[in-house]
Amino acid sequence: MVLVLAAGPARSAAPATGWDTTKIEGREYVSVESIKRFYNFAKMTRVGASVVLENAKVEMKLKVGGNECLMNNVKFVFCHPIETVGEKNYVSRIDLAKLIDPVLRPNFIQNAGDFRTVVLDAGHGGKDPGATNPLGSEAMYNLKLAGLVKKQLEAKGFRVVMTRDTNEYLSLQERVDFANAIKESAIYVSIHFNSGGSSARGIETFTLSPPGVPHYDHDFKTADLQTRAGNEHDSANIALATSVHGSILRRLGTNTFDRGIKRARFSVLSGVRHPAILLEGGFMSHPYEARLIDKEAYQNALAGGLVDAIGKYRFAVARKPGDAPAN
């Protein structure tokens, strides 16, 4: 089974012994032991606050009390911390259902579909330059990267449409409307570069927050319970983000700081009716990364990572349970 993280085989139904669950502060949690059984992890190791699950193809690292998870060294930010009850550790059910499962079993995602169309959204433009530094503007870099990705994807047979291919301004709603006007199966990638002070650095990828999950690094509010159009593809979103984030990290190498895969309520994710992610390809406000972003080698690495990831994601979600394994 070819998966986004090259996971080992997982069962197609709940284990015979059932899920070991508990409730903490009104939320349902699932034990790490249950996750080990269901996804056929051969080994579980606990050292202090660290819990590691391993099989031949996947290593999952959890830190009790924290909300970060590493799967094959790709960082994910959980909605809720890993908890302990008695001698057992627990992961929230929403993190299991909306993150772990679609990452490990993308071929079980029901609404991903087979697609040949990719919508590339080069963020900002026109009167909105986005982040700026002495070397250039975010809007310019976004458009250049989108153009590189478009060329490479088209060479692989994909149909690619861009929300903008010149330095023009589009509102967030116009970008959403553009994507939703495409009626065939498609995916949507919004391309950005970041800004956050001279010390902030690294790559991060966002998907839409599931209902009940707040915008990243924000407190919960009642509006977070509302289901948005993009939540139809929660599982596909996280699988696509995993493929893109992991592929780009591999292209950029070990010196790249991994800020993780996160959930947010950005307008360009909330309203899009296709699987959608937002990539932040580095910090224009960081002295070193600003120079990297301006280099063709870095831009080509980002583009190559995106193109690799889209092909792998398409293959992973197109295969269904019961398909013969690839040679």
C-alpha positions as CSV (number, residue, x, y, z in Angstrom):
1,M,0.0,0.0,0.0
2,V,1.5,3.3,-1.1
3,L,0.8,6.0,1.4
4,V,1.8,9.7,1.9
5,L,4.2,8.7,4.6
6,A,4.9,5.2,3.3
7,A,3.1,3.7,6.3
8,G,2.9,0.0,6.9
9,P,-0.4,-1.9,6.5
10,A,-3.3,-0.8,8.7
11,R,-6.5,-2.6,9.4
12,S,-9.7,-1.7,7.6
13,A,-12.0,-2.0,10.6
14,A,-11.7,-1.4,14.3
15,P,-9.7,-4.1,16.1
16,A,-11.7,-7.0,17.6
17,T,-10.9,-5.8,21.1
18,G,-12.4,-2.4,20.4
19,W,-10.9,1.1,21.1
20,D,-9.7,1.9,24.6
21,T,-11.3,5.3,25.2
22,T,-11.8,7.8,28.0
23,K,-13.1,11.3,28.5
24,I,-11.0,14.2,29.7
25,E,-12.7,17.6,30.2
26,G,-15.6,16.5,28.1
27,R,-13.5,15.4,25.1
28,E,-13.1,11.8,24.0
29,Y,-9.6,10.4,23.9
30,V,-8.1,7.1,22.5
31,S,-5.3,5.3,24.1
32,V,-1.9,5.1,22.4
33,E,-2.1,1.3,22.9
34,S,-5.2,1.2,20.7
35,I,-3.5,3.3,18.1
36,K,-0.5,0.8,18.2
37,R,-2.8,-2.2,17.6
38,F,-5.0,-0.7,14.9
39,Y,-2.2,0.7,12.8
40,N,0.0,-2.4,13.2
41,F,2.9,-0.7,15.0
42,A,5.2,-3.4,16.0
43,K,6.9,-1.6,18.9
44,M,6.0,1.0,21.5
45,T,8.8,2.6,23.6
46,R,8.3,5.0,26.6
47,V,11.2,7.0,27.9
48,G,10.2,9.8,30.3
49,A,7.6,11.9,28.6
50,S,8.4,10.5,25.2
51,V,6.3,7.7,23.5
52,V,7.5,6.3,20.3
53,L,5.5,3.9,18.0
54,E,7.4,2.1,15.3
55,N,6.9,-0.3,12.4
56,A,9.0,-1.0,9.3
57,K,8.0,2.2,7.6
58,V,6.7,4.7,10.1
59,E,8.1,6.2,13.3
60,M,5.6,8.2,15.4
61,K,6.9,10.3,18.3
62,L,4.6,11.7,20.9
63,K,5.4,13.9,23.9
64,V,3.1,13.5,26.8
65,G,1.7,16.9,27.9
66,G,2.6,18.4,24.5
67,N,0.7,18.8,21.3
68,E,3.4,18.1,18.7
69,C,3.7,14.8,16.9
70,L,6.6,13.7,14.6
71,M,5.8,11.1,12.0
72,N,8.9,10.2,10.0
73,N,10.4,13.4,11.3
74,V,7.6,15.5,9.8
75,K,6.0,17.8,12.5
76,F,2.3,17.9,13.1
77,V,0.6,20.2,15.6
78,F,-2.3,18.4,17.4
79,C,-5.5,20.2,18.5
80,H,-5.0,18.9,22.1
81,P,-2.1,17.7,24.2
82,I,-1.3,14.1,24.7
83,E,-2.8,13.2,28.1
84,T,-2.2,10.6,30.8
85,V,-4.8,8.7,32.8
86,G,-3.3,6.2,35.3
87,E,-0.5,4.5,33.4
88,K,-1.9,5.0,29.9
89,N,-1.3,7.8,27.4
90,Y,-4.2,9.2,25.3
91,V,-4.6,11.1,22.1
92,S,-7.8,13.1,21.4
93,R,-10.2,11.4,19.1
94,I,-10.4,14.5,16.8
95,D,-6.6,14.3,16.3
96,L,-6.9,10.6,15.6
97,A,-9.7,11.0,13.2
98,K,-8.7,14.2,11.5
99,L,-4.9,13.9,11.4
100,I,-3.4,10.5,12.2
101,D,-5.8,8.3,10.3
102,P,-5.8,10.2,7.0
103,V,-2.0,10.6,7.1
104,L,-1.5,6.8,7.6
105,R,-4.4,5.7,5.4
106,P,-5.0,8.2,2.6
107,N,-6.4,5.5,0.4
108,F,-9.3,5.2,2.8
109,I,-10.3,8.9,2.2
110,Q,-13.7,8.8,0.6
111,N,-13.9,12.2,-1.0
112,A,-10.4,12.8,-2.4
113,G,-11.2,11.5,-5.9
114,D,-8.9,11.2,-8.9
115,F,-7.9,14.6,-10.2
116,R,-5.8,16.1,-13.0
117,T,-6.4,19.8,-12.2
118,V,-4.3,21.9,-9.8
119,V,-5.3,25.4,-8.8
120,L,-2.3,27.5,-7.8
121,D,-3.0,30.6,-5.8
122,A,-0.1,33.1,-5.7
123,G,-0.9,35.1,-2.6
124,H,-1.1,38.9,-2.5
125,G,-0.4,41.0,-5.7
126,G,-1.1,44.5,-7.0
127,K,-1.8,47.0,-4.3
128,D,-1.1,44.2,-1.7
129,P,2.6,43.3,-1.9
130,G,2.5,41.1,1.2
131,A,5.7,40.8,3.2
132,T,8.6,42.9,1.9
133,N,12.3,43.2,2.4
134,P,15.1,45.0,0.5
135,L,15.3,42.1,-1.9
136,G,11.7,42.0,-3.0
137,S,8.1,41.5,-2.2
138,E,6.2,38.4,-1.2
139,A,3.7,38.9,-4.0
140,M,6.6,38.7,-6.5
141,Y,8.1,35.5,-5.0
142,N,4.7,33.9,-4.7
143,L,4.0,34.4,-8.4
144,K,7.5,33.2,-9.5
145,L,7.2,30.0,-7.5
146,A,3.7,29.4,-8.8
147,G,5.0,29.8,-12.3
148,L,7.8,27.3,-11.7
149,V,5.3,24.7,-10.3
150,K,2.9,25.3,-13.2
151,K,5.5,24.5,-15.8
152,Q,6.6,21.3,-14.1
153,L,3.1,20.0,-13.4
154,E,2.0,20.6,-16.9
155,A,5.1,18.6,-18.1
156,K,3.7,15.8,-16.1
157,G,0.2,16.0,-17.7
158,F,-1.6,18.0,-15.1
159,R,-4.0,20.8,-16.0
160,V,-2.9,23.9,-14.0
161,V,-4.9,27.1,-13.5
162,M,-3.6,30.1,-11.6
163,T,-5.7,32.6,-9.7
164,R,-3.4,35.2,-11.0
165,D,-0.5,35.1,-13.5
166,T,0.4,38.8,-13.3
167,N,1.0,41.4,-10.6
168,E,-2.7,42.0,-10.0
169,Y,-4.8,42.3,-6.9
170,L,-7.5,39.8,-6.1
171,S,-9.5,39.8,-2.9
172,L,-9.6,36.7,-0.8
173,Q,-13.2,36.0,-1.9
174,E,-12.3,36.4,-5.5
175,R,-9.6,33.7,-5.1
176,V,-12.2,31.4,-3.5
177,D,-14.8,32.1,-6.2
178,F,-12.1,31.4,-8.9
179,A,-11.3,28.0,-7.4
180,N,-15.0,27.0,-6.8
181,A,-15.8,27.9,-10.5
182,I,-13.7,24.8,-11.4
183,K,-16.2,22.0,-11.3
184,E,-14.0,19.0,-12.1
185,S,-12.0,17.3,-9.3
186,A,-9.1,19.5,-8.3
187,I,-6.7,20.5,-5.5
188,Y,-5.9,24.0,-4.4
189,V,-2.5,25.2,-3.2
190,S,-2.1,28.8,-1.9
191,I,1.5,29.9,-2.0
192,H,3.0,32.4,0.5
193,F,6.2,33.5,2.2
194,N,6.1,34.5,5.8
195,S,7.0,37.5,8.1
196,G,7.5,37.5,11.8
197,G,10.5,39.3,13.1
198,S,14.2,38.7,12.6
199,S,14.3,35.4,14.6
200,A,11.3,33.6,13.1
201,R,12.2,31.1,10.5
202,G,11.2,27.8,8.8
203,I,8.5,26.1,6.7
204,E,4.9,25.6,7.8
205,T,1.9,24.3,6.0
206,F,-1.7,25.0,7.0
207,T,-5.0,23.2,6.5
208,L,-8.5,24.3,7.5
209,S,-9.3,23.7,11.1
210,P,-12.0,21.0,11.6
211,P,-15.2,22.1,13.3
212,G,-14.5,22.6,17.0
213,V,-10.8,23.4,16.5
214,P,-9.7,27.0,16.7
215,H,-7.4,28.9,14.4
216,Y,-3.8,28.1,15.1
217,D,-2.5,29.7,18.3
218,H,-5.9,31.3,19.1
219,D,-8.3,30.6,21.9
220,F,-11.4,28.7,21.2
221,K,-14.6,30.7,20.3
222,T,-18.1,29.7,19.6
223,A,-17.7,30.4,15.8
224,D,-15.1,27.7,15.7
225,L,-17.9,25.1,16.0
226,Q,-19.2,26.2,12.6
227,T,-18.6,23.9,9.6
228,R,-17.1,25.7,6.7
229,A,-17.3,24.6,3.0
230,G,-13.7,23.4,3.1
231,N,-14.3,21.0,6.0
232,E,-15.9,18.6,3.5
233,H,-12.3,17.7,2.7
234,D,-10.7,17.6,6.2
235,S,-9.1,14.3,5.6
236,A,-7.9,15.0,2.1
237,N,-6.5,18.4,3.3
238,I,-4.3,16.9,5.9
239,A,-3.1,14.1,3.5
240,L,-2.2,16.7,0.9
241,A,-0.4,18.9,3.5
242,T,1.6,15.9,4.7
243,S,2.8,15.0,1.2
244,V,3.7,18.7,0.4
245,H,5.3,19.5,3.7
246,G,7.4,16.3,3.9
247,S,8.5,16.5,0.3
248,I,9.6,20.1,0.6
249,L,11.6,19.3,3.8
250,R,13.4,16.5,2.0
251,R,14.2,18.8,-0.9
252,L,15.5,21.6,1.3
253,G,17.6,19.3,3.5
254,T,18.4,19.0,7.2
255,N,19.2,22.7,7.8
256,T,15.6,23.7,7.2
257,F,13.6,24.5,10.3
258,D,10.3,22.6,10.4
259,R,7.5,24.7,11.9
260,G,5.0,21.9,11.3
261,I,1.6,21.2,9.7
262,K,-1.0,23.3,11.4
263,R,-4.8,24.0,11.3
264,A,-6.1,27.5,10.7
265,R,-9.3,29.4,9.6
266,F,-7.8,31.4,6.7
267,S,-10.4,32.7,4.3
268,V,-8.7,31.1,1.3
269,L,-9.0,27.7,3.0
270,S,-12.5,28.1,4.6
271,G,-14.4,28.6,1.4
272,V,-12.7,26.4,-1.2
273,R,-14.6,23.3,-2.1
274,H,-11.6,21.3,-3.2
275,P,-8.9,19.8,-1.0
276,A,-6.8,22.9,-0.1
277,I,-3.6,23.9,1.7
278,L,-1.6,27.0,2.3
279,L,2.2,26.8,2.2
280,E,4.5,29.3,3.9
281,G,7.8,28.8,2.2
282,G,10.1,30.6,4.6
283,F,10.4,34.0,6.4
284,M,11.2,37.1,4.4
285,S,11.9,38.8,7.7
286,H,14.7,36.4,8.6
287,P,18.2,37.6,7.5
288,Y,19.3,34.2,6.2
289,E,16.1,33.0,4.8
290,A,15.4,36.2,3.0
291,R,18.6,35.7,1.0
292,L,17.6,32.0,0.4
293,I,14.2,33.0,-0.9
294,D,15.8,35.2,-3.4
295,K,17.9,32.4,-4.9
296,E,16.8,30.3,-7.9
297,A,18.1,27.1,-6.3
298,Y,15.8,27.6,-3.3
299,Q,12.8,28.5,-5.5
300,N,13.5,25.4,-7.6
301,A,13.7,23.2,-4.5
302,L,10.3,24.4,-3.3
303,A,8.8,23.9,-6.7
304,G,10.3,20.5,-7.1
305,G,9.0,19.5,-3.7
306,L,5.5,20.7,-4.5
307,V,5.4,18.9,-7.8
308,D,6.8,15.6,-6.3
309,A,4.2,15.8,-3.5
310,I,1.2,16.4,-5.7
311,G,2.1,13.3,-7.8
312,K,2.5,11.2,-4.7
313,Y,-0.6,12.5,-3.1
314,R,-2.7,11.8,-6.3
315,F,-1.4,8.2,-6.4
316,A,-2.0,7.6,-2.7
317,V,-5.6,8.8,-2.6
318,A,-6.5,7.3,-6.0
319,R,-5.7,3.8,-4.7
320,K,-8.5,2.2,-2.6
321,P,-8.5,-0.6,0.0
322,G,-8.2,-3.9,-1.6
323,D,-6.1,-2.7,-4.6
324,A,-3.2,-4.9,-5.4
325,P,0.1,-3.5,-4.1
326,A,2.4,-1.6,-6.4
327,N,5.4,-3.4,-7.7
